[in-house]
Amino acid sequence: RTLIIMKKSLFCFLIGAFVLAMTGCEKESILDNSNGKVELYLIDSFSTIPNSAQIDESTVVISNSPLINYADFLSYNTSDHIFELSESAAEEVKNLAHSVNRLAFAVKAKDVLIYTGYFWPAYYSASCDWVVIDPLMAGFGNRIQVKLGYPGLVDGQVIQDKRNDERIISIFKRDGKLK
C-alpha cells in the first residue's frame, strides 16, 4: 500500500513538474517574440549634432507605431544592407510625403533604438552626411537599401555603421530572414 502511494505521489510530482516547465517555457517564448523583432519608425522630433546632419540619438522622439512592422520585413541582406519588404510596406514607404525638412527614421531591435537616418530621395540636390534610405527605390522590387551618406561617403568622412548590429542580425537569423 505504501508503494502504491509513493508511485502515485511520484507520478503527480512528475506531471506537475512537466506542466510547470512547459508553462515557464511558453511564457519565455511569448516574451521573446514580443521583444524579438526589428521595426522601422518615423521620428517625431530630434536635434542634430552641430554642423552635421547626424541625428543626436539622445534627443529622438519616436512615433508610437512603426512605419514598417517586423512581419513586413521579408529579408535582410547584410552585404548590401537591403531590406526586402512586403508589398504593403513598400507602398507605405513609396507614398511618404517628402520635403526638404528631412523625414527621419529610427530602426529598433528588441524595442531598443539601434540607429537613425533619413528618407532621402535621390532627386534631392543636397548631400547628406548621415544614414539614408532612398524611398523611391521601394518601387523597384519592394526593397530599400540603407546607405552611409548621400550620394556616398566623402573622403575622410566617418559615419558609425550600425546597419549590421548583432541585435538586428540575430533576430533575422533566428527567423530565417537573413540573406
Disulfide bonds with the S-S distance in Angstrom:
none
